[in-house]
Amino acid sequence: MTIQGWLLIAAFLGILLALTKPMGLWLHALYEGRRTPLHLALGPVERGFYRLSGIDPDREQSWRGYAIHMLIFSAVTTLFTYAVLRLQAFLPLNTPGLAGIGPDGAFNTAISFATNTNWQWYSGEAAMSNLSQMLGLAIHNFLSAAVGISLAFALFRGFARRESGTIGNFWADLTRVTLYLLLPICVVYALVLIAGGVPQTLTQQVTATTLEGAQQTIALGPVASQEAIKMLGTNGGGFYNGNSAHPFENPSDWTNLLQMLSIFTIGFGLTWLFGKAVGNTRQGWAILSAMIVLFLVGVTVAYGAEATGNPVLHQLGVPGGNMEGKEVRFGIAASALFSVVTTAASCGAVNAMLDSFTPLGGLVPLFNMQLGEVVVGGVGAGIYGFLLFAILAVFVAGLMVGRTPEYVGKKIEAREVKLAVLAIAVLPLIILGGTAVASVVPAGLAGPLNNGPHGFSEILYAFTSSVGNNGSAFAGLTAGTPFYNGLLGVAMWLGRLFVIVPMLAIAGSLAAKKHTPASAGSFPTTGGLWIGLLIGIILILGGLTFLPSLALGPIADHLSMIRGQLF
């Protein structure tokens, strides 16, 4: 580890903290439905959309209505993307004449992008036309991210409102987030990336003559626009197979830093918004503090493991850190930081191949996702997932002080605790169940390219990434088969729904409650003790649930490496 590496990490966090309140203020205006400077230009567009669709943005919905409309929207957009991918060969902007995507592949990809997972079993430049990239995939990068933020708004209203039967209007939240937040930032962001060397063109490929006189076909396309929303919306679906390791997606050190910052910016701002929504910004800073502590522990372990390198190679006379699978222009520190950022959020973009990380370096991204991606998390999904853990933590705290638990003025009772447990516990069941099936049936065992614990890690990572709606790939797994496309597609859909529906039910239950003022017997939820309890609950639940599987995978892989055995 180097001073330069730690300065990069410190600068990264410093910039994010400086952006937290400004982003939170902008989100707060959208949360409340207030006018922003952009309303002068975009207000007519918003009102025109409402008139065309017959939506009354002031008519609010119960949690059931909010959930039903969200589910219908997700189902329709998923079917639309499936149709675009299947009919790709007959649609325009397909210069190379690419064939349509097969049924299992289109099924997996449509669900992947609709759920903000963006898992890719294919090479983007070799399988997708420009139209499929834009109309089939990039549109979901905006809409799935906007859905996540809208759902966070709904939960915040549940905590903030008193004796209310509604938690907002899904269509109004979705429209405002897309129109006034994601689109404007991404327009500027894409222009910055273009200035940095990222292509933005409808030309799908060009032919170049190499120095040796050979002909080389270079894939191009609308890369900058997709790159911007892929990062800002914590989507992660790369235009190229190399993802953010590809020089056309991530040309330089400063674009690498910009991409990492954009992954976390909205998530940081949402923590501030939560505090503002419930009338105490210290609540938001407490949540963010817990997230940062978990994040720094992960960065330290991953960076330390990669900087230490492989002892087997050291014995062969190859000293230094582990540069296998990493871009030289980024190096170890920026690669390790990127891997932790992208899995602490639900982004899934990568600038280095995780399959080539050391076992402990690869364990950190895996465990980040197994914690529920609540260490900042995806746009919206991270904060509402974190608040589910907060409900359990305050329930434990209530048992400590011997009274009904309270959190930000709302009593946490049996209904909220049961729903939170359902949302948290079902996901490990799907992850471990899917991994178990794939580890014993022939179709599943045909996927890993490595044997032993490393091969098991490849399977475990795939299901963890899919159920957690992350989408990053450990690599080394041949996942583009009917078995994996089908099973992982179902896992993505369940991983999204089994958190969202219980969470919205909690929001509805909390909104209907009275406000309970804090008293001498209330457990404080803004200080160091609360932050420690939150971290402890998250780590204990994650450790108890996933430690056996981690022991079979990366931990066994690490111990084998120490003994000189590689897989």
C-alpha positions as CSV (number, residue, x, y, z in Angstrom):
1,M,0.0,0.0,0.0
2,T,1.2,3.5,-0.8
3,I,0.6,7.0,0.4
4,Q,-0.6,7.9,-3.1
5,G,-3.2,5.1,-2.9
6,W,-4.5,6.3,0.5
7,L,-4.6,9.9,-0.8
8,L,-6.8,8.7,-3.6
9,I,-9.2,7.1,-1.1
10,A,-9.2,10.2,1.1
11,A,-9.8,12.5,-1.8
12,F,-12.6,10.3,-3.0
13,L,-14.4,10.4,0.4
14,G,-13.7,14.1,0.8
15,I,-15.3,15.1,-2.5
16,L,-18.3,12.9,-1.7
17,L,-18.9,14.4,1.7
18,A,-18.7,17.9,0.1
19,L,-21.4,16.8,-2.4
20,T,-23.7,15.2,0.1
21,K,-25.7,18.2,1.2
22,P,-26.1,19.8,-2.2
23,M,-27.3,16.6,-3.7
24,G,-29.6,16.1,-0.6
25,L,-31.1,19.5,-1.1
26,W,-31.9,18.8,-4.7
27,L,-33.4,15.5,-3.9
28,H,-35.4,17.1,-1.1
29,A,-37.0,19.5,-3.6
30,L,-38.0,16.5,-5.8
31,Y,-39.2,14.6,-2.8
32,E,-41.6,17.4,-1.8
33,G,-42.6,18.2,-5.4
34,R,-41.3,21.8,-5.2
35,R,-40.2,23.8,-8.2
36,T,-36.5,23.8,-9.2
37,P,-34.6,26.1,-11.6
38,L,-35.1,23.4,-14.3
39,H,-38.9,23.6,-14.1
40,L,-38.9,26.7,-16.3
41,A,-37.6,24.6,-19.2
42,L,-38.8,21.1,-18.3
43,G,-42.1,21.9,-16.4
44,P,-44.1,21.9,-19.7
45,V,-42.6,18.5,-20.5
46,E,-43.7,17.1,-17.2
47,R,-47.2,18.5,-17.4
48,G,-47.5,17.3,-21.0
49,F,-46.7,13.8,-19.9
50,Y,-49.4,13.9,-17.2
51,R,-52.0,15.1,-19.7
52,L,-51.1,12.5,-22.3
53,S,-51.2,9.6,-19.8
54,G,-54.2,10.9,-17.8
55,I,-52.2,11.0,-14.5
56,D,-53.1,13.4,-11.7
57,P,-49.8,13.9,-9.9
58,D,-51.6,15.3,-6.8
59,R,-53.6,12.1,-6.3
60,E,-51.6,10.1,-3.9
61,Q,-51.6,6.3,-3.5
62,S,-51.7,3.8,-0.6
63,W,-48.7,1.5,-0.3
64,R,-50.7,-1.2,-2.2
65,G,-51.5,1.2,-5.0
66,Y,-47.9,2.4,-5.1
67,A,-46.7,-1.2,-5.3
68,I,-49.2,-2.3,-7.9
69,H,-48.4,0.6,-10.2
70,M,-44.6,0.0,-9.8
71,L,-45.0,-3.7,-10.6
72,I,-47.2,-3.1,-13.6
73,F,-44.7,-0.6,-14.9
74,S,-41.7,-3.0,-14.4
75,A,-43.6,-5.9,-16.1
76,V,-44.5,-3.8,-19.1
77,T,-41.0,-2.4,-19.6
78,T,-39.5,-5.9,-19.2
79,L,-41.8,-7.3,-21.9
80,F,-40.9,-4.3,-24.2
81,T,-37.2,-5.0,-23.8
82,Y,-37.6,-8.7,-24.4
83,A,-39.4,-7.9,-27.7
84,V,-36.7,-5.4,-28.8
85,L,-33.9,-8.0,-28.1
86,R,-35.8,-10.9,-29.9
87,L,-36.5,-8.7,-32.9
88,Q,-33.1,-7.1,-33.1
89,A,-32.3,-8.6,-36.6
90,F,-35.3,-6.8,-38.1
91,L,-34.9,-3.4,-36.4
92,P,-32.8,-0.4,-37.6
93,L,-29.4,0.8,-36.4
94,N,-28.0,-2.7,-36.8
95,T,-25.1,-2.1,-39.2
96,P,-23.3,-5.5,-38.6
97,G,-26.5,-7.4,-39.1
98,L,-26.6,-9.0,-35.7
99,A,-29.1,-11.7,-35.1
100,G,-31.8,-11.5,-32.5
101,I,-31.1,-12.6,-29.0
102,G,-32.3,-16.1,-28.1
103,P,-35.3,-16.7,-25.8
104,D,-33.3,-17.5,-22.7
105,G,-30.8,-14.7,-23.3
106,A,-33.5,-12.1,-24.0
107,F,-35.4,-13.3,-20.9
108,N,-32.3,-12.9,-18.7
109,T,-31.3,-9.5,-20.1
110,A,-34.8,-8.0,-20.0
111,I,-35.2,-8.9,-16.3
112,S,-31.6,-7.9,-15.6
113,F,-32.0,-4.3,-16.8
114,A,-35.6,-3.9,-15.5
115,T,-34.4,-4.8,-12.0
116,N,-31.4,-2.4,-12.1
117,T,-29.1,-5.5,-12.0
118,N,-27.6,-5.2,-15.5
119,W,-26.0,-8.6,-15.4
120,Q,-24.5,-9.4,-18.8
121,W,-23.9,-12.9,-20.1
122,Y,-22.9,-11.5,-23.5
123,S,-20.3,-9.2,-25.0
124,G,-22.1,-5.9,-25.6
125,E,-20.2,-4.9,-28.8
126,A,-20.6,-8.3,-30.3
127,A,-24.2,-9.1,-29.5
128,M,-26.2,-5.8,-29.3
129,S,-27.1,-3.3,-32.0
130,N,-27.1,0.4,-31.3
131,L,-30.9,0.4,-31.1
132,S,-30.8,-2.5,-28.6
133,Q,-28.2,-0.6,-26.6
134,M,-30.2,2.6,-26.5
135,L,-33.9,1.6,-26.7
136,G,-33.6,-1.8,-25.1
137,L,-31.0,-1.2,-22.4
138,A,-30.1,2.4,-21.7
139,I,-33.8,3.4,-21.2
140,H,-33.9,0.9,-18.3
141,N,-30.7,2.5,-16.9
142,F,-32.8,5.6,-16.4
143,L,-36.1,4.1,-15.4
144,S,-34.9,1.4,-13.0
145,A,-32.7,3.9,-11.2
146,A,-35.7,6.3,-11.0
147,V,-37.9,3.5,-9.6
148,G,-35.3,2.9,-6.9
149,I,-35.2,6.6,-5.8
150,S,-39.0,6.8,-6.0
151,L,-39.3,3.8,-3.6
152,A,-36.9,5.5,-1.2
153,F,-39.1,8.6,-1.3
154,A,-42.1,6.4,-0.4
155,L,-40.4,4.9,2.6
156,F,-39.2,8.3,3.8
157,R,-42.8,9.5,3.7
158,G,-43.8,6.5,5.8
159,F,-41.4,7.6,8.5
160,A,-42.2,11.4,8.1
161,R,-46.0,11.4,7.9
162,R,-48.5,11.1,10.7
163,E,-51.8,9.1,10.5
164,S,-51.7,9.1,6.7
165,G,-53.1,6.5,4.4
166,T,-50.8,7.5,1.5
167,I,-47.1,7.5,0.6
168,G,-47.0,9.5,-2.6
169,N,-47.7,9.1,-6.3
170,F,-45.5,6.6,-8.1
171,W,-45.9,8.2,-11.5
172,A,-45.1,11.7,-10.2
173,D,-42.0,10.5,-8.3
174,L,-40.8,8.5,-11.3
175,T,-41.3,11.4,-13.7
176,R,-39.7,14.0,-11.5
177,V,-36.6,11.9,-10.7
178,T,-36.1,11.1,-14.3
179,L,-36.7,14.5,-15.7
180,Y,-35.1,16.8,-13.1
181,L,-32.3,14.7,-11.7
182,L,-31.1,11.8,-13.9
183,L,-31.5,13.3,-17.4
184,P,-29.9,16.8,-16.7
185,I,-26.9,15.3,-14.9
186,C,-26.3,12.7,-17.5
187,V,-26.4,15.2,-20.4
188,V,-23.6,17.2,-18.7
189,Y,-21.8,14.0,-17.6
190,A,-21.9,12.5,-21.1
191,L,-20.4,15.7,-22.6
192,V,-17.6,15.6,-20.1
193,L,-16.9,12.0,-21.0
194,I,-16.9,12.8,-24.7
195,A,-14.3,15.5,-24.0
196,G,-12.3,12.9,-22.2
197,G,-12.2,10.6,-25.2
198,V,-15.3,8.4,-24.8
199,P,-17.1,7.8,-28.2
200,Q,-20.6,9.0,-28.9
201,T,-21.7,8.1,-32.3
202,L,-24.3,6.0,-34.2
203,T,-21.6,4.5,-36.3
204,Q,-21.4,1.0,-35.0
205,Q,-18.0,0.0,-36.3
206,V,-15.0,1.3,-38.2
207,T,-12.1,-0.4,-39.9
208,A,-8.6,0.7,-39.2
209,T,-5.2,-0.3,-40.6
210,T,-2.7,-1.3,-37.9
211,L,1.0,-0.5,-38.0
212,E,1.6,-4.0,-39.4
213,G,-0.8,-3.4,-42.2
214,A,-3.6,-5.6,-40.9
215,Q,-7.2,-4.6,-40.9
216,Q,-8.9,-4.3,-37.6
217,T,-12.6,-3.7,-36.9
218,I,-13.2,-1.4,-34.0
219,A,-16.6,-1.3,-32.3
220,L,-18.1,2.1,-31.7
221,G,-21.5,3.5,-30.7
222,P,-23.3,5.8,-28.3
223,V,-21.0,4.9,-25.4
224,A,-20.7,8.2,-23.5
225,S,-24.5,8.5,-23.0
226,Q,-24.8,5.0,-21.7
227,E,-21.7,5.3,-19.5
228,A,-23.1,8.3,-17.8
229,I,-26.3,6.8,-16.6
230,K,-24.8,3.4,-16.0
231,M,-22.6,5.0,-13.3
232,L,-25.0,7.6,-11.9
233,G,-27.9,5.2,-11.8
234,T,-25.7,2.4,-10.3
235,N,-26.7,0.2,-13.2
236,G,-23.3,-1.2,-14.4
237,G,-24.2,-2.6,-17.8
238,G,-21.2,-2.0,-19.9
239,F,-21.3,-1.1,-23.6
240,Y,-18.2,-3.2,-24.1
241,N,-17.4,-6.6,-22.7
242,G,-14.4,-5.1,-20.9
243,N,-16.7,-2.7,-19.1
244,S,-14.9,0.1,-17.3
245,A,-11.6,-1.5,-18.0
246,H,-12.1,-0.7,-21.7
247,P,-10.3,2.5,-22.8
248,F,-13.4,3.6,-24.7
249,E,-15.5,3.5,-21.5
250,N,-12.9,4.7,-19.1
251,P,-10.0,6.3,-20.8
252,S,-8.0,7.9,-17.9
253,D,-7.4,8.4,-14.2
254,W,-9.7,11.3,-14.0
255,T,-12.6,9.6,-15.8
256,N,-12.0,6.7,-13.4
257,L,-12.4,9.0,-10.4
258,L,-15.4,10.7,-11.9
259,Q,-17.1,7.3,-12.5
260,M,-16.5,6.2,-8.9
261,L,-17.8,9.5,-7.5
262,S,-21.0,9.3,-9.6
263,I,-21.7,5.8,-8.3
264,F,-21.9,7.1,-4.7
265,T,-23.2,10.7,-5.1
266,I,-26.9,10.1,-5.1
267,G,-26.7,7.4,-2.4
268,F,-24.8,9.9,-0.1
269,G,-27.4,12.6,-0.9
270,L,-30.3,10.2,0.0
271,T,-29.0,9.8,3.5
272,W,-29.1,13.5,4.0
273,L,-32.6,13.6,2.5
274,F,-33.8,11.0,5.0
275,G,-32.6,13.1,7.9
276,K,-34.3,16.2,6.4
277,A,-37.5,14.3,5.7
278,V,-37.8,13.1,9.3
279,G,-36.9,16.5,10.7
280,N,-33.4,15.7,12.1
281,T,-30.5,15.7,9.7
282,R,-28.3,14.0,12.4
283,Q,-30.3,10.8,11.7
284,G,-29.1,10.9,8.1
285,W,-25.5,11.6,9.1
286,A,-25.6,8.7,11.6
287,I,-26.7,6.3,8.8
288,L,-24.0,7.7,6.5
289,S,-21.3,7.3,9.2
290,A,-22.2,3.6,9.6
291,M,-22.0,3.2,5.8
292,I,-18.6,4.9,5.7
293,V,-17.1,2.8,8.4
294,L,-18.2,-0.4,6.7
295,F,-16.9,1.0,3.4
296,L,-13.5,1.9,4.8
297,V,-13.1,-1.6,6.4
298,G,-13.8,-3.2,3.0
299,V,-11.4,-0.9,1.1
300,T,-8.6,-1.5,3.7
301,V,-9.0,-5.3,3.4
302,A,-9.2,-5.3,-0.4
303,Y,-6.4,-2.8,-1.0
304,G,-4.2,-4.6,1.5
305,A,-4.8,-8.0,0.0
306,E,-4.1,-6.8,-3.6
307,A,-1.0,-4.8,-2.5
308,T,0.4,-7.8,-0.7
309,G,0.1,-9.9,-3.8
310,N,0.4,-13.7,-4.3
311,P,3.0,-15.5,-2.1
312,V,3.3,-18.3,-4.6
313,L,4.5,-15.8,-7.2
314,H,6.8,-14.2,-4.6
315,Q,8.5,-17.6,-4.1
316,L,9.0,-17.8,-7.8
317,G,10.9,-14.5,-7.8
318,V,8.0,-12.2,-8.9
319,P,7.7,-9.7,-6.1
320,G,5.1,-6.9,-5.6
321,G,1.4,-6.6,-5.5
322,N,-1.2,-8.4,-7.6
323,M,-1.5,-6.8,-11.0
324,E,-3.1,-9.8,-12.7
325,G,-6.4,-8.7,-14.5
326,K,-5.8,-5.0,-13.8
327,E,-5.3,-2.0,-16.1
328,V,-1.8,-0.6,-15.8
329,R,-3.2,2.9,-16.2
330,F,-5.2,2.5,-13.0
331,G,-3.0,0.3,-10.8
332,I,-3.8,-1.5,-7.6
333,A,-5.2,1.2,-5.4
334,A,-7.7,2.6,-8.0
335,S,-8.7,-1.0,-9.0
336,A,-9.3,-2.1,-5.4
337,L,-11.2,1.1,-4.6
338,F,-13.4,0.7,-7.7
339,S,-14.2,-2.9,-6.9
340,V,-15.4,-2.0,-3.4
341,V,-17.3,1.1,-4.6
342,T,-19.2,-0.9,-7.3
343,T,-20.2,-3.7,-4.9
344,A,-20.9,-1.4,-1.9
345,A,-23.4,0.2,-4.3
346,S,-25.4,-2.0,-6.7
347,C,-23.6,-0.7,-9.7
348,G,-21.8,-3.8,-11.0
349,A,-19.3,-1.9,-13.3
350,V,-15.7,-3.2,-13.0
351,N,-12.4,-1.7,-14.1
352,A,-10.5,-4.9,-13.2
353,M,-11.3,-8.6,-13.4
354,L,-12.4,-9.8,-10.0
355,D,-11.6,-13.4,-10.9
356,S,-7.9,-12.4,-10.9
357,F,-8.0,-10.8,-7.5
358,T,-6.4,-12.5,-4.6
359,P,-9.0,-14.6,-2.6
360,L,-9.4,-12.0,0.2
361,G,-9.4,-9.2,-2.4
362,G,-12.3,-11.0,-4.1
363,L,-14.0,-11.8,-0.8
364,V,-14.7,-8.1,-0.1
365,P,-16.9,-7.4,-3.2
366,L,-18.7,-10.7,-2.5
367,F,-19.4,-9.9,1.1
368,N,-20.4,-6.3,0.3
369,M,-23.3,-7.7,-1.8
370,Q,-24.1,-10.4,0.8
371,L,-24.7,-7.7,3.4
372,G,-27.6,-6.5,1.2
373,E,-25.7,-3.8,-0.6
374,V,-26.5,-1.4,2.1
375,V,-23.0,0.2,2.3
376,V,-24.3,3.2,0.4
377,G,-26.1,0.8,-2.0
378,G,-27.8,1.4,-5.2
379,V,-29.8,4.6,-5.9
380,G,-32.7,4.3,-3.5
381,A,-32.3,0.6,-2.9
382,G,-29.3,1.1,-0.6
383,I,-31.0,3.5,1.8
384,Y,-34.2,1.6,2.0
385,G,-32.3,-1.6,2.5
386,F,-30.3,0.0,5.2
387,L,-33.4,1.2,7.0
388,L,-34.7,-2.4,7.1
389,F,-31.6,-3.2,9.2
390,A,-32.2,0.0,11.2
391,I,-35.7,-1.3,12.1
392,L,-34.1,-4.6,13.4
393,A,-31.4,-2.7,15.2
394,V,-33.9,-0.4,17.0
395,F,-36.0,-3.5,17.9
396,V,-32.9,-5.0,19.6
397,A,-32.3,-1.6,21.3
398,G,-35.9,-1.6,22.5
399,L,-35.3,-4.9,24.2
400,M,-32.3,-3.5,25.9
401,V,-34.1,-0.5,27.4
402,G,-37.3,-2.5,28.2
403,R,-39.8,-0.6,26.2
404,T,-41.5,-0.5,22.8
405,P,-38.8,0.4,20.2
406,E,-39.0,3.7,18.5
407,Y,-37.2,5.1,15.5
408,V,-37.5,8.8,14.3
409,G,-40.7,9.2,16.1
410,K,-42.5,6.0,15.1
411,K,-43.1,2.9,17.2
412,I,-41.6,-0.2,15.7
413,E,-44.0,-3.0,16.3
414,A,-44.4,-6.7,15.4
415,R,-45.7,-6.0,11.8
416,E,-42.7,-3.8,10.8
417,V,-40.2,-6.3,12.4
418,K,-41.8,-9.3,10.6
419,L,-41.8,-7.5,7.3
420,A,-38.2,-6.4,7.7
421,V,-37.1,-9.9,8.6
422,L,-38.9,-11.3,5.6
423,A,-37.2,-8.8,3.2
424,I,-33.7,-9.5,4.8
425,A,-34.0,-13.3,5.2
426,V,-35.5,-14.3,1.9
427,L,-32.6,-13.0,-0.1
428,P,-30.0,-15.3,1.5
429,L,-32.4,-18.2,0.9
430,I,-32.4,-17.5,-2.8
431,I,-28.7,-16.9,-3.0
432,L,-27.6,-20.0,-1.1
433,G,-30.4,-22.1,-2.6
434,G,-29.4,-21.2,-6.2
435,T,-25.7,-21.7,-5.4
436,A,-26.5,-25.1,-3.9
437,V,-28.4,-26.2,-7.0
438,A,-25.8,-25.0,-9.4
439,S,-23.0,-26.7,-7.4
440,V,-24.5,-30.2,-7.8
441,V,-26.3,-30.4,-11.1
442,P,-24.3,-31.1,-14.3
443,A,-25.6,-27.9,-16.1
444,G,-24.4,-25.8,-13.2
445,L,-21.0,-27.5,-12.8
446,A,-20.3,-27.0,-16.5
447,G,-20.1,-23.2,-15.9
448,P,-17.0,-22.6,-13.7
449,L,-13.7,-22.4,-15.5
450,N,-11.8,-23.2,-12.3
451,N,-11.8,-26.1,-9.9
452,G,-12.0,-26.3,-6.1
453,P,-12.9,-23.3,-3.9
454,H,-12.2,-20.8,-6.7
455,G,-14.8,-22.4,-8.9
456,F,-17.3,-22.5,-6.1
457,S,-16.6,-18.7,-5.6
458,E,-17.5,-18.1,-9.2
459,I,-20.9,-19.8,-8.8
460,L,-21.6,-18.1,-5.4
461,Y,-20.7,-14.7,-6.8
462,A,-23.0,-15.1,-9.7
463,F,-26.0,-15.8,-7.5
464,T,-25.1,-13.2,-5.0
465,S,-24.7,-10.5,-7.7
466,S,-28.0,-11.5,-9.3
467,V,-30.1,-11.7,-6.2
468,G,-28.5,-8.5,-4.9
469,N,-29.3,-6.8,-8.2
470,N,-25.7,-5.8,-8.5
471,G,-24.8,-7.4,-11.9
472,S,-21.0,-7.4,-11.5
473,A,-19.4,-10.6,-12.7
474,F,-16.6,-12.4,-10.9
475,A,-15.7,-13.8,-14.4
476,G,-14.6,-17.3,-15.0
477,L,-18.2,-18.5,-15.2
478,T,-19.8,-19.5,-18.5
479,A,-23.2,-18.1,-17.7
480,G,-24.7,-17.7,-21.1
481,T,-26.5,-21.0,-21.1
482,P,-30.2,-21.8,-20.8
483,F,-29.6,-23.1,-17.2
484,Y,-27.8,-20.0,-15.9
485,N,-29.8,-17.5,-18.0
486,G,-33.1,-18.9,-16.7
487,L,-32.1,-19.5,-13.0
488,L,-30.3,-16.2,-12.6
489,G,-33.1,-14.3,-14.4
490,V,-35.6,-15.7,-11.8
491,A,-33.2,-14.9,-9.0
492,M,-32.9,-11.2,-10.1
493,W,-36.7,-10.8,-10.2
494,L,-37.2,-12.3,-6.8
495,G,-34.3,-10.4,-5.4
496,R,-36.0,-7.2,-6.4
497,L,-39.6,-8.0,-5.4
498,F,-38.9,-9.6,-2.1
499,V,-37.4,-6.4,-0.8
500,I,-39.6,-3.8,-2.5
501,V,-43.0,-5.2,-1.5
502,P,-42.3,-5.7,2.2
503,M,-40.6,-2.4,2.3
504,L,-43.6,-0.6,0.9
505,A,-45.8,-2.4,3.3
506,I,-43.6,-1.1,6.1
507,A,-43.9,2.4,4.6
508,G,-47.7,2.2,4.6
509,S,-47.8,0.9,8.2
510,L,-45.5,3.6,9.5
511,A,-47.4,6.4,7.6
512,A,-50.6,5.5,9.4
513,K,-49.0,5.8,12.9
514,K,-48.9,8.7,15.2
515,H,-45.7,10.6,16.0
516,T,-44.2,9.4,19.3
517,P,-41.9,12.1,20.9
518,A,-38.6,10.9,22.3
519,S,-38.5,10.5,26.0
520,A,-35.9,9.6,28.7
521,G,-36.4,5.9,28.0
522,S,-35.9,6.2,24.2
523,F,-32.8,4.7,22.7
524,P,-30.8,7.5,21.0
525,T,-30.4,6.9,17.3
526,T,-27.8,9.6,16.3
527,G,-24.7,8.9,18.4
528,G,-21.8,6.5,18.3
529,L,-23.6,3.8,20.2
530,W,-26.3,3.7,17.6
531,I,-23.8,3.7,14.8
532,G,-22.0,0.8,16.4
533,L,-25.2,-1.1,16.9
534,L,-26.2,-0.7,13.3
535,I,-22.8,-1.9,12.1
536,G,-22.9,-4.9,14.5
537,I,-26.4,-6.0,13.4
538,I,-25.4,-5.8,9.7
539,L,-22.2,-7.7,10.2
540,I,-23.6,-10.3,12.6
541,L,-26.6,-11.1,10.2
542,G,-24.3,-11.2,7.2
543,G,-21.6,-13.3,9.0
544,L,-24.0,-15.8,10.5
545,T,-25.8,-16.3,7.1
546,F,-22.9,-16.4,4.7
547,L,-19.8,-17.4,6.7
548,P,-20.2,-21.2,5.8
549,S,-20.4,-20.4,2.1
550,L,-17.4,-18.0,2.3
551,A,-15.4,-20.6,4.1
552,L,-16.0,-23.0,1.2
553,G,-15.1,-20.4,-1.3
554,P,-12.7,-17.4,-0.9
555,I,-11.5,-18.3,2.6
556,A,-10.5,-21.9,1.6
557,D,-9.0,-20.4,-1.6
558,H,-6.9,-18.1,0.6
559,L,-5.7,-20.9,2.9
560,S,-4.8,-23.0,-0.2
561,M,-2.8,-20.1,-1.7
562,I,-0.8,-19.8,1.5
563,R,0.1,-23.5,1.3
564,G,1.1,-23.0,-2.3
565,Q,-1.9,-24.4,-4.1
566,L,-3.6,-22.4,-6.8
567,F,-6.9,-23.1,-8.7
